[in-house]
Amino acid sequence: MAIQKYDTIGASYNDVSQLATGKLQLAAIQALIGDIKGLTVLELACGPGFYCRKAISWGARHATGVDISPTMVHAARANAKGDKRMEFHIADCIQPFNFNIGQFDIILAPWLLNYARNESELVGMWRNVYNSLKPGGKVIGITTNLHLLDNPAAFPTGRRFGQELEVLGAIEDGGLEVRATLFTSKPFSFTNYYLPSVLYEKSALLAGLSDFRWISITEALLGDCEVDWDAFSKCPPFLTFTAVRPLDVLK
């Protein structure tokens, strides 16, 4: 994962929530997370801590964020404004964490798995998810529209929902490297890796998770979020998924 790239983006990432794609993602996460009053939440690849702050506003007891970029973590801490219900750590979510942050009721992984370049890196991310969830806990994630791998020629051209995609080339495990540009007040770009959806499902199971599900985004799920529904449904800018850590079986 490109630490330097996100260190240069810095606070500009705060503006993503104002883009159409950001508003759509928030609506989807809020619908999927449900009632979290009194629960603990971990946000992986937390950036400036947007969903940690949202989790607290939705009633979570405590929210922890982890990101590979020191600049992003610094921004997250600044955005928390000293709220002791939030804490943030620097770590690569592909590698085993070298500190103990405990286990959580809910993990939010918006834009985490899209940084895995192969199946091995996916498994590494999923193992951190598994180890950081309480038994019975759930992960909710957002990733790239992997359905586009079925027909790379169908990748949308031009600006859509505040972002633009450019296919850079093929990678291992049947994937693609894609540059995404987000048109915030100060536009910035970063690289995503599109891997077959079956690898997401397989690697989650290998890490010990169960009940992996791709969640269909419906107009009702997005609530009052204003969007060109026809354009969204024909080619969504992202996919959402959930999985759970199974309950421990007593022997």
C-alpha positions as CSV (number, residue, x, y, z in Angstrom):
1,M,0.0,0.0,0.0
2,A,1.4,3.4,-1.0
3,I,2.1,5.3,2.2
4,Q,3.7,8.2,0.5
5,K,0.7,8.7,-1.8
6,Y,-1.7,9.1,1.0
7,D,0.7,11.2,3.0
8,T,0.6,13.7,0.1
9,I,-3.2,13.6,-0.1
10,G,-3.5,14.3,3.6
11,A,-6.5,16.5,4.6
12,S,-7.8,16.6,1.0
13,Y,-9.4,13.2,1.7
14,N,-11.8,15.0,4.1
15,D,-13.7,16.4,1.1
16,V,-14.6,13.0,-0.3
17,S,-17.8,12.9,1.8
18,Q,-19.0,15.9,-0.2
19,L,-18.8,14.1,-3.5
20,A,-21.8,12.1,-4.9
21,T,-19.8,8.8,-4.4
22,G,-19.1,9.7,-0.8
23,K,-22.7,10.5,0.0
24,L,-23.8,7.2,-1.6
25,Q,-21.2,5.3,0.4
26,L,-22.3,6.9,3.7
27,A,-26.0,6.1,2.9
28,A,-25.1,2.4,2.2
29,I,-22.9,2.1,5.4
30,Q,-25.5,3.7,7.6
31,A,-28.2,1.4,6.3
32,L,-26.1,-1.7,6.8
33,I,-24.7,-0.9,10.2
34,G,-28.0,-0.7,12.0
35,D,-28.3,0.1,15.7
36,I,-24.8,0.3,17.2
37,K,-25.7,2.0,20.5
38,G,-23.1,1.0,23.1
39,L,-21.1,-1.1,20.7
40,T,-17.4,-0.9,19.8
41,V,-16.3,-0.2,16.2
42,L,-13.0,-0.6,14.3
43,E,-12.4,1.2,11.0
44,L,-9.7,-0.3,8.9
45,A,-7.9,1.9,6.3
46,C,-9.6,4.7,8.3
47,G,-8.0,7.7,6.5
48,P,-9.0,10.9,8.3
49,G,-11.4,8.9,10.6
50,F,-14.7,9.8,8.9
51,Y,-16.5,6.6,9.8
52,C,-15.1,6.5,13.3
53,R,-16.7,9.9,13.9
54,K,-19.9,8.8,12.3
55,A,-20.0,5.7,14.5
56,I,-19.7,7.8,17.6
57,S,-22.5,10.0,16.3
58,W,-24.7,6.9,15.7
59,G,-24.2,5.8,19.3
60,A,-21.1,3.6,19.4
61,R,-19.4,3.5,22.8
62,H,-15.9,3.6,21.3
63,A,-14.3,3.7,17.8
64,T,-10.8,2.8,16.8
65,G,-9.2,3.6,13.5
66,V,-6.1,2.0,11.8
67,D,-4.4,3.4,8.7
68,I,-1.0,2.9,7.0
69,S,-0.4,6.6,6.5
70,P,1.0,8.6,9.4
71,T,-0.4,11.8,7.8
72,M,-3.9,10.3,7.6
73,V,-3.7,9.1,11.2
74,H,-2.6,12.6,12.2
75,A,-5.6,14.1,10.4
76,A,-7.9,11.6,12.0
77,R,-6.6,12.5,15.5
78,A,-7.0,16.2,14.7
79,N,-10.6,15.6,13.4
80,A,-11.4,13.8,16.6
81,K,-10.7,17.0,18.5
82,G,-9.7,15.3,21.7
83,D,-12.8,13.0,22.0
84,K,-11.6,10.2,24.2
85,R,-14.1,7.8,22.6
86,M,-11.9,7.6,19.6
87,E,-8.3,6.5,19.1
88,F,-6.1,5.9,16.0
89,H,-3.1,3.8,15.2
90,I,-0.6,3.5,12.3
91,A,-0.4,0.0,10.8
92,D,-0.4,-1.9,7.5
93,C,-3.6,-3.8,7.4
94,I,-2.0,-6.5,5.3
95,Q,0.5,-7.5,8.0
96,P,-0.4,-8.9,11.4
97,F,-0.8,-6.0,13.8
98,N,2.1,-5.6,16.2
99,F,-0.1,-4.1,18.9
100,N,-3.2,-5.3,20.8
101,I,-6.3,-3.2,20.0
102,G,-8.7,-5.8,21.3
103,Q,-11.8,-7.2,19.6
104,F,-14.8,-5.3,18.3
105,D,-18.5,-5.7,17.7
106,I,-18.3,-4.1,14.3
107,I,-15.6,-3.6,11.8
108,L,-16.0,-1.1,9.0
109,A,-13.8,-1.7,6.0
110,P,-14.7,1.0,3.5
111,W,-12.0,0.9,0.8
112,L,-9.6,-1.6,2.4
113,L,-9.6,-4.8,0.3
114,N,-9.2,-2.8,-3.0
115,Y,-5.6,-2.3,-2.0
116,A,-4.8,-6.0,-2.0
117,R,-2.9,-6.8,-5.2
118,N,-3.3,-10.6,-5.0
119,E,-5.0,-13.4,-3.0
120,S,-2.2,-13.6,-0.4
121,E,-2.7,-9.9,0.5
122,L,-6.4,-10.4,0.6
123,V,-6.0,-13.2,3.1
124,G,-3.7,-11.0,5.2
125,M,-6.4,-8.3,5.4
126,W,-9.1,-10.8,6.2
127,R,-7.0,-12.4,9.0
128,N,-6.7,-9.0,10.7
129,V,-10.5,-8.6,10.3
130,Y,-11.0,-12.1,11.9
131,N,-8.6,-11.5,14.8
132,S,-10.1,-8.0,15.5
133,L,-13.7,-9.2,15.6
134,K,-15.5,-10.6,18.6
135,P,-17.1,-14.0,18.0
136,G,-20.4,-13.2,16.3
137,G,-19.1,-9.8,15.2
138,K,-19.7,-8.4,11.7
139,V,-17.6,-6.7,9.1
140,I,-19.2,-4.2,6.7
141,G,-17.1,-3.2,3.7
142,I,-17.0,-1.2,0.5
143,T,-14.9,-2.0,-2.5
144,T,-14.6,-1.4,-6.2
145,N,-17.2,-2.6,-8.7
146,L,-15.5,-6.0,-9.3
147,H,-18.2,-6.9,-11.9
148,L,-16.3,-4.7,-14.3
149,L,-13.7,-7.5,-14.5
150,D,-16.2,-9.5,-16.5
151,N,-15.9,-6.9,-19.3
152,P,-13.1,-4.5,-19.0
153,A,-14.3,-2.6,-22.1
154,A,-17.4,-1.6,-20.0
155,F,-15.3,0.5,-17.6
156,P,-17.1,3.9,-17.5
157,T,-15.4,6.8,-19.1
158,G,-15.4,10.3,-17.9
159,R,-16.4,11.7,-14.6
160,R,-19.2,9.8,-12.7
161,F,-20.4,10.5,-9.2
162,G,-17.4,12.7,-8.6
163,Q,-14.8,10.2,-9.7
164,E,-13.1,9.0,-12.8
165,L,-11.4,5.6,-13.5
166,E,-8.5,4.7,-15.8
167,V,-7.5,1.1,-16.4
168,L,-3.7,0.8,-16.1
169,G,-3.2,-2.9,-16.9
170,A,-3.5,-6.5,-15.8
171,I,-2.1,-7.9,-12.6
172,E,-1.8,-11.4,-11.1
173,D,-4.7,-13.5,-10.1
174,G,-6.8,-12.3,-13.0
175,G,-7.1,-8.7,-11.7
176,L,-6.6,-5.2,-13.0
177,E,-4.8,-2.1,-11.8
178,V,-7.0,1.0,-12.0
179,R,-6.3,4.6,-11.2
180,A,-9.2,6.4,-9.5
181,T,-9.3,10.2,-9.5
182,L,-11.6,12.0,-7.1
183,F,-12.6,15.5,-8.0
184,T,-12.6,17.2,-4.6
185,S,-11.7,20.9,-4.3
186,K,-8.1,19.7,-4.8
187,P,-8.4,16.6,-7.1
188,F,-6.2,13.6,-6.3
189,S,-5.6,10.1,-7.6
190,F,-4.7,6.7,-6.2
191,T,-4.4,3.1,-7.4
192,N,-7.0,0.4,-6.8
193,Y,-6.6,-3.3,-7.5
194,Y,-9.6,-5.1,-9.0
195,L,-9.5,-8.8,-8.1
196,P,-12.2,-11.4,-9.0
197,S,-15.0,-11.4,-6.5
198,V,-14.6,-15.2,-6.0
199,L,-11.2,-14.4,-4.4
200,Y,-12.8,-12.1,-1.9
201,E,-15.2,-14.9,-0.9
202,K,-12.5,-17.6,-0.9
203,S,-9.9,-15.5,1.1
204,A,-12.6,-14.6,3.7
205,L,-13.3,-18.2,4.3
206,L,-9.6,-19.1,4.5
207,A,-9.2,-16.5,7.2
208,G,-12.0,-18.1,9.2
209,L,-14.9,-15.8,8.5
210,S,-18.3,-17.1,7.4
211,D,-21.5,-15.9,5.8
212,F,-19.8,-13.7,3.3
213,R,-22.5,-11.8,1.3
214,W,-22.5,-9.2,-1.5
215,I,-25.2,-6.8,-0.6
216,S,-27.3,-5.5,-3.5
217,I,-27.6,-1.7,-3.3
218,T,-31.3,-0.8,-3.8
219,E,-32.9,2.6,-4.2
220,A,-34.5,2.1,-0.8
221,L,-31.2,1.4,0.8
222,L,-29.8,4.7,-0.3
223,G,-32.8,6.5,1.4
224,D,-32.9,10.2,0.7
225,C,-29.5,10.3,-1.1
226,E,-30.1,12.1,-4.3
227,V,-28.6,10.1,-7.2
228,D,-29.3,9.3,-10.8
229,W,-30.6,5.8,-10.0
230,D,-30.5,4.6,-13.6
231,A,-26.9,5.4,-13.9
232,F,-26.1,4.0,-10.5
233,S,-27.9,0.7,-11.1
234,K,-26.4,0.1,-14.5
235,C,-22.8,0.6,-13.3
236,P,-22.4,1.2,-9.5
237,P,-19.3,3.1,-8.5
238,F,-18.7,0.6,-5.6
239,L,-19.9,-2.7,-4.1
240,T,-20.8,-3.5,-0.5
241,F,-20.3,-6.7,1.4
242,T,-20.7,-8.2,4.9
243,A,-19.2,-11.2,6.7
244,V,-19.1,-12.5,10.3
245,R,-16.8,-14.2,12.7
246,P,-18.5,-17.4,13.7
247,L,-19.3,-17.9,17.4
248,D,-16.8,-20.0,19.3
249,V,-17.9,-23.6,19.6
250,L,-17.4,-25.0,23.1
251,K,-15.8,-28.5,23.1
